[in-house]
Structures are given as C-alpha cells and as structure tokens.
C-alpha cells in the first residue's frame, strides 16, 4: 500500500510539472480563449448576458477560481493573439490546468478499481501525463480538462460505490459520482456518455437481483446517483442566470424571463439549434475517422515577435500506438469468444470488465460520426482515454505487464515509457510555444507537412 501511494504521488507531481509551470505564457489570447475567456469574465466581472452552445458549469468553475485569485476583468478577448497586457492569464488558466494535472491520477485510480496492477495503472497514467495534445488543451482557458476529469472521476466514484462495504458509504460514493456526472454534462453534452454508462451498470445490477434487500440497495444507489447529477446540473444553471444580470450579446437569443425552469427548457432548445447551425468548415476542423490517425492537428497560436508557435499535436505513442493496439485488443477479444485462442495470464485470474471500456469507447465515439457541424481533433479525447484504458487493462491481463511490481517489469515496459517521453519532448516546442525549439518544429513539419 505504501509503495502504491508513492507511485500515485509521483504521478501527480509529474503531471503537475507538465501543466502548472509557465501558465502566464503566452501572454496573449490562445485559440478558444477568445470565447471562454470572455464567458468567464461575464460571470465574475461584468455580468453581461451571453449565450454559448455549451452548458455553464466548467465556465463557472474557471470564473470562480479566477475571481478568487484576484481577476476582475479588463480584457475584451476580441481576437486570438490579443495581448493580456497588465492582466495575468494565470487565474483564468489555473482551473483547466488543475483538472489536467489530476486527470492522469484519476485514470490511474480507475484502472486500479478495474483490477489493473500498480505497474499497469502507473503506465496508463503516464500515457496521459506525456500526451502533448491533452497537455496543451489543459494549459489554456478550455473546457476539455474539466470535462475529462468529470467523466472519468464519475466512473471512478461509481466503481468505488460498487466496492463499498456499507450502505452508507455506497450511497455517499454514488451521490458523489452523480455530482461528477452532472458536472460532466454541465460542461459539454458529450458528457452524457458517463450518464449512459453508469446507468447501464446500474441496470445490469438490477437485472439479476432476486433478493429484495439487494434490489433495494441498488435502487438507493441509483437514487443517490440521480440526486447528485440533478442537483449539480440545476445549481449550475441557477448560477448562470443569477450572475448574468446585465444586457449583453446573448440578448439576441432572448432575455431570460426569471422563471428558472422555463428558462432552462428554453435555453436547451436554443443550444440544440446553435449546434445544428454552427458555421461551415474551419481550416483546422477534421472528420471523425481521421482523429486516431492525427491527420489534422489544431493551430493554437503564434508569436507576433518571433517564430514561436503552438499546435495541438498528440504524442504518436499515445495516438497511433493507442489506435493500433485498440484494434489488436478488439480482434483478440472477438476471437477469444469465437475460437478460444487467447492469451492467458499466469497465473489465471478473473477476466476484467473489458466490456465497460469498450462500451465507453463506442458510446463516446460513434455518435460523433453523425454530427454535421464542424468538429476538431479534441472531440476524440474521451474515446481516446477509454481506448487507452482498454489497451492497458488488456496488456496487464495478458501478462505483458507483470503484477509483481514496478521494478520487476520486462525491458519493453521501460522502453515504451522512454519512447513516450522522448516523443513528448520532441513535440514540446509546439506544445508550449518555445522560441528556442523552432528548429525542431520546422523538422516536424517537414516530416508531416499536413500538420502545419
């Protein structure tokens, strides 16, 4: 237990080291900060009513942290590249960075709850620590880090509820899982995937129940989940309408009437309409099938005074390796059911719940294939993480990762980690916008010209 806690602390420190230092750079507006910076400013400072196709919860968190740290507005967020001037961007970027720092630890804990060894859970966490795309998106004013932490935090809390030894703890963990799920949906509607996944798990618990006490315990757990989710979701909207009291650009969508229930229903219709009618293609938009191949990374920022640039490029070990091994795992699992050729762990042990991660992957990825609006590579983050957890859990079950401890792993385990870190470092100039790394950036674009 002590060694396991050490690994978790080290993982958290590594993740914090890639996310928190240098948040003040660049000192100008980056990519979607144009939108989310102005929304946070409205909540904490000028209170001008605005409309956004996403629910308010993550933006409220960003605004709350920023206001606590002294941010009082003063920047219009009119365009990418606009200088922050005397306003520090750190208060606004801190909440996403904290969520990004926690995410690898959350994934590590979820893997442990699914039965992975400590070495496997650490390996899964490191894949997220050293992914450049996840890093850049959680070092700026963005919703994705909060969304992912909420989705997989809800899953971890639900799994903790399943393992709880008493009804009281089971209800508490279930309520907290519902709160996290409510935050996920309140960040982006793609967070509904965790509501569906946990709901499926609850239904599967209810289905075989023959004993009345067990059935009632599961119903209580479901009630705790629902209560937490509804509470957090409604509170977010209550804060939204309570804070935005001044006329603003959102008035063209209609002024709130003052009835919370009616306004929530009305704004959901407006959000659906806005998603369906988003503007036509963006130069860095990309089709859903191209995301595992990382064909079209996103241009974030370039310096007005140097050659420094920021691009959202994923670590090839994570994206390409994850895609390849996800395919391998799915084929192996299908074949193991049809013809029974399978890799057996030594010694044999209970088969993990691979199906849970497969359902999460499909449920978070497949619906995006039917979306007509412009999409970006970051829409693949949730299915990417489900696929990575599936691969890690399978490698652990298959015996590539030894369950005997970190220091007893085969050489290939350490080799993959070394290559992972090396690729992260090579792409680092484009992740952090480092001026001294322009030569490496030019080399990357010469090898992959479509990334520019």
SULKAKA-V767130 format. One record per pair of residues at least 24 apart in sequence whose C-alpha atoms are under 10 Angstrom apart, sorted by the first residue. I is the first residue (numbers start at 0). J is the second residue. Records with the same first field share a line. If there is no record, write none. Layout:
BEGIN
I = J, J
END
This chain:
BEGIN
0 = 117
2 = 117, 404, 405
3 = 116, 117, 118, 120, 121, 404, 405
4 = 117
6 = 104, 107, 117, 118, 120, 121, 405
7 = 103, 104, 105, 107, 108, 117, 120, 121, 124
8 = 104
9 = 104, 121
10 = 100, 101, 103, 104, 107, 121, 122, 124, 125, 128
11 = 100, 101, 102, 103, 104, 105, 124, 125, 128
12 = 100, 101, 104, 128
13 = 100, 103, 125, 128, 129
14 = 96, 97, 99, 100, 101, 102, 103, 104, 124, 125, 127, 128, 129, 134
15 = 96, 97, 98, 99, 100, 101, 103, 128
16 = 100, 128
17 = 96, 99, 100, 128, 129, 130, 131, 134, 135, 138, 431
18 = 93, 95, 96, 97, 98, 99, 100, 101, 128, 133, 134, 135, 136, 137, 138, 139, 431
19 = 89, 92, 93, 95, 96, 97, 99, 100, 137, 138
20 = 96, 138
21 = 89, 138, 431
22 = 87, 88, 89, 90, 91, 92, 93, 96, 138, 139, 431
23 = 83, 86, 87, 88, 89, 90, 91, 92, 93, 138, 139
24 = 87, 88, 89, 138, 139, 431, 432, 433
25 = 80, 82, 83, 88, 139, 300, 301, 302, 307, 308, 309, 431, 432, 433
26 = 80, 81, 82, 83, 84, 85, 86, 87, 88, 89, 302
27 = 76, 78, 79, 80, 81, 82, 83, 84, 86, 87, 88, 300, 301, 302, 303
28 = 74, 76, 77, 78, 79, 80, 81, 82, 83, 88, 139, 140, 299, 300
29 = 76, 78, 79, 80, 81, 82, 139, 140, 141, 298, 299, 300, 301, 309
30 = 78, 79, 80, 136, 139, 140, 141, 297, 298, 299, 300, 309, 310
31 = 76, 78, 79, 136, 139, 140, 141, 142, 299
32 = 76, 77, 78, 79, 80, 91, 92, 139, 140, 141, 299
33 = 75, 76, 77, 78, 79, 80, 81, 140
34 = 76, 77, 78, 79, 140, 141
35 = 61, 62, 76, 91, 139, 140, 141, 142
36 = 61, 62, 72, 74, 75, 76, 77, 88, 91, 92, 139, 140, 141
37 = 62, 72, 74, 75, 76, 77
38 = 62, 76
39 = 63, 64, 65, 66, 72, 91, 140
40 = 65, 66, 70, 71, 72, 73, 74, 75, 76, 91
41 = 72, 239, 242, 243, 244, 245, 247
42 = 66, 238, 239, 240, 241, 242, 243, 244
43 = 67, 70, 71, 72, 242, 243
44 = 70, 71, 72, 73, 242, 243
45 = 71, 72, 73, 242, 243, 244, 245, 246, 247
46 = 239, 240, 241, 242, 243, 244, 245, 246, 247
47 = 242, 243, 244, 245, 246, 247, 248, 249, 250
48 = 239, 240, 242, 243, 244, 245, 246, 247, 248, 249, 250, 251, 254, 255
49 = 239, 243, 245, 246, 247, 248, 249, 250, 251, 252, 254
50 = 247, 248, 249, 250, 251, 252, 253, 266, 269, 270, 273
51 = 249, 266, 269, 270, 273, 274
52 = 187, 188, 266, 267, 268, 269, 270, 271, 272, 273, 274, 275, 277
53 = 142, 184, 185, 186, 187, 188, 189, 267, 270, 271, 273, 274
54 = 182, 183, 184, 185, 186, 187, 188, 232, 235, 236, 239, 266, 267, 270
55 = 182, 184, 185, 186, 187, 232, 235, 236, 237, 238, 239, 240
56 = 142, 145, 146, 181, 182, 183, 184, 185, 186, 187, 231, 232, 233, 234, 235, 236, 238, 239
57 = 94, 95, 141, 142, 143, 144, 145, 146, 149, 182, 183, 184, 185, 186, 187, 235
58 = 91, 94, 95, 140, 141, 142, 145, 185, 186, 235, 239
59 = 186, 235, 236, 238, 239, 242
60 = 91, 94, 95, 142, 145, 186, 235
61 = 90, 91, 92, 93, 94, 95, 140, 141, 142, 145
62 = 90, 91, 92, 94
63 = 90, 91, 94
64 = 90, 91, 92, 93, 94, 95
65 = 89, 90, 91, 92, 93, 94
66 = 90, 91
68 = 93
79 = 299, 300, 301
80 = 299, 300, 301, 302, 303
81 = 303
82 = 303
88 = 139, 140
89 = 138, 139, 140
90 = 140
91 = 138, 139, 140, 141
92 = 137, 138, 139, 140, 141
93 = 137, 138, 139, 140
94 = 137, 138, 139, 140, 141, 142, 144, 145
95 = 136, 137, 138, 139, 140, 141, 142, 143, 144, 145, 146, 148
96 = 134, 135, 136, 137, 138, 139, 140, 141, 144, 145
97 = 137, 138, 144, 145, 148
98 = 137, 138, 142, 143, 144, 145, 146, 147, 148, 149
99 = 127, 128, 133, 134, 135, 136, 137, 138, 143, 144, 145, 146, 147, 148
100 = 127, 128, 134, 137, 138, 144, 148
101 = 128, 144, 145, 148, 152
102 = 127, 128, 133, 137, 144, 145, 147, 148, 149, 151, 152
103 = 127, 128, 129, 148
104 = 128, 148, 152
105 = 147, 148, 149, 151, 152, 153, 154, 155, 156
106 = 147, 148, 151, 152, 154, 155, 384, 385, 387, 388
107 = 155, 388
108 = 151, 152, 155, 156, 159
109 = 151, 152, 153, 154, 155, 156, 157, 158, 159, 388
110 = 155, 388, 389, 391, 392
111 = 155, 392
112 = 154, 155, 156, 158, 159, 161, 162
113 = 155, 158, 351, 352, 353, 355, 356, 388, 392
114 = 349, 350, 351, 352, 392, 395, 396
115 = 351, 388, 391, 392, 393, 394, 395, 396, 400, 402
116 = 391, 392, 395, 396, 400, 401, 402, 403, 404, 405
117 = 395, 400, 401, 402, 403, 404, 405
118 = 395, 400, 401, 402, 403, 404, 405, 406, 407, 408, 412
119 = 388, 391, 392, 393, 394, 395, 396, 399, 400, 401, 402, 404, 405, 412
120 = 388, 391, 392, 395
121 = 391, 405
122 = 388, 391, 400, 405, 412, 413, 415, 416
123 = 384, 387, 388, 389, 390, 391, 392
124 = 387, 388, 391
125 = 317, 416, 419, 420
126 = 314, 316, 317, 318, 321, 384, 387, 388, 391, 415, 416, 419, 420
127 = 314, 317, 384, 387
128 = 419, 420, 423
129 = 313, 314, 316, 317, 416, 419, 420, 421, 422, 423, 424, 427
130 = 312, 313, 314, 315, 316, 317, 318, 419, 420, 422, 423, 426, 427, 430
131 = 310, 311, 312, 313, 314, 315, 317, 422, 423, 424, 425, 426, 427, 429, 430, 431
132 = 296, 297, 310, 311, 312, 313, 314, 317, 318, 376, 377, 380, 423, 426, 429, 430
133 = 311, 312, 313, 314, 377, 380, 430
134 = 311, 312, 313, 423, 427, 430, 431
135 = 299, 309, 310, 311, 312, 313, 427, 429, 430, 431, 432
136 = 299, 310, 311, 377, 430
138 = 430, 431
139 = 299
142 = 186, 187
143 = 183, 186, 187, 377, 378, 380, 381
144 = 380
145 = 182, 183, 186, 187
146 = 179, 180, 182, 183, 184, 185, 186, 187, 188, 189, 190, 380, 381
147 = 183, 186, 190, 380, 381, 384
148 = 179, 182, 183
149 = 176, 178, 179, 180, 181, 182, 183, 184, 185, 186, 190, 193
150 = 176, 179, 180, 181, 182, 183, 184, 186, 189, 190, 191, 192, 193, 194, 381
151 = 176, 179, 180, 183, 190, 193, 381, 384, 385
152 = 176, 178, 179, 180, 183, 193
153 = 177, 178, 179, 180, 181, 182, 183, 193, 194, 197, 224
154 = 179, 180, 193, 194, 196, 197
155 = 179
156 = 180
157 = 197, 200, 201, 220, 224
158 = 197, 200
160 = 220
161 = 200, 201, 204, 217, 220
166 = 216, 217, 219, 220
167 = 220
169 = 216, 217, 219, 220, 223
170 = 216, 217, 219, 220, 221, 222, 223, 224
171 = 220, 223, 224, 227
172 = 220, 223, 224
173 = 219, 220, 221, 222, 223, 224, 225, 226, 227, 228
174 = 219, 220, 221, 222, 223, 224, 225, 226, 227, 228, 230
175 = 223, 224, 226, 227, 228
176 = 223, 224, 225, 227, 228
177 = 220, 221, 222, 223, 224, 225, 226, 227, 228, 229, 230, 231, 232
178 = 223, 224, 225, 226, 227, 228, 229, 230, 231, 232
179 = 224, 227, 228, 231, 232
180 = 224, 225, 227, 228, 229, 231, 232
181 = 224, 225, 226, 227, 228, 229, 230, 231, 232, 233, 234, 235
182 = 227, 228, 229, 230, 231, 232, 235
183 = 228, 231, 232
184 = 228, 231, 232
185 = 228, 231, 232, 233, 234, 235, 236
186 = 232, 235
189 = 362, 363, 364, 366, 367, 378, 381
190 = 363, 381
191 = 362, 363
192 = 358, 359, 360, 361, 362, 363, 364, 381
193 = 359, 362, 363
194 = 224, 225, 228
195 = 358, 359, 362
196 = 355, 356, 358, 359, 362, 363
197 = 221, 224, 355, 359
198 = 224, 225
199 = 355, 358
200 = 355
233 = 259, 260, 263
236 = 260, 262, 263, 266
237 = 262, 263
273 = 372
274 = 370, 371, 372, 373
275 = 370, 371, 372, 373
276 = 371, 372, 373
277 = 371, 372, 373
278 = 372, 373
279 = 371, 372, 373
280 = 372, 373, 374
281 = 373, 374, 375
282 = 373
283 = 373, 374, 375, 376, 450, 451
284 = 372, 373, 374, 375, 376, 377
285 = 373, 374, 375, 376, 377, 378
286 = 367, 368, 370, 371, 373, 374, 375, 376
287 = 364, 365, 366, 367, 368, 369, 370, 373, 374, 375, 376, 378, 379
288 = 364, 365, 367, 368, 376, 379
289 = 375, 376, 379
290 = 318, 319, 322, 375, 376, 377, 378, 379, 380, 383
291 = 315, 317, 318, 319, 320, 321, 322, 323, 376, 379, 380, 382, 383
292 = 318, 319, 320, 322, 323, 376
293 = 318, 319, 376, 379, 449, 450
294 = 376, 447, 449, 450
295 = 375, 376, 449, 450, 451
296 = 375, 376, 377, 449, 450, 451
297 = 375, 376, 377, 450, 451
298 = 429, 450, 451
299 = 429, 430, 432
300 = 429, 432
301 = 429, 432
302 = 432, 433, 434
304 = 434
305 = 433, 434, 435, 437
306 = 432, 433, 434, 435, 436, 437, 438, 440
307 = 428, 429, 431, 432, 433, 434, 435, 436, 437, 440
308 = 428, 429, 430, 431, 432, 433, 434, 436, 437, 440
309 = 426, 427, 428, 429, 430, 431, 432, 433, 440
310 = 426, 427, 428, 429, 430, 431, 432, 440, 450, 451
311 = 376, 377, 426, 429, 430, 431, 450
312 = 376, 377, 423, 426, 427, 429, 430, 450
313 = 376, 377, 422, 423, 426, 430
314 = 419, 420, 421, 422, 423, 424, 425, 426, 427
315 = 418, 419, 422, 423, 426
316 = 415, 416, 418, 419, 420, 421, 422, 423
317 = 383, 384, 387, 419, 422, 423
318 = 383, 384, 386, 387
320 = 387, 390
321 = 383, 384, 386, 387, 388, 389, 390, 391
322 = 383, 386, 387, 390
323 = 390
324 = 386, 387, 389, 390, 391, 393, 394
325 = 357, 383, 385, 386, 387, 388, 389, 390, 391, 393
326 = 386, 390
327 = 390
328 = 353, 386, 389, 390, 391, 392, 393, 394
329 = 353, 357, 389, 390, 393
331 = 393
332 = 393
341 = 397
342 = 393, 394, 396, 397, 398
343 = 396, 397, 398
344 = 394, 395, 396, 397, 398, 399, 401
345 = 396, 397, 398, 401, 402
346 = 398
347 = 396, 397
348 = 396
349 = 396
350 = 393, 396
351 = 389, 392, 393, 395, 396
352 = 389, 392, 393
353 = 388, 389, 390, 392, 393
354 = 389
355 = 385, 389
356 = 382, 384, 385, 386, 387, 388, 389, 390, 392
357 = 382, 385, 386, 388, 389
358 = 382, 385
359 = 384, 385, 386, 389
360 = 384, 385, 386, 387, 388, 389
361 = 385, 386
END
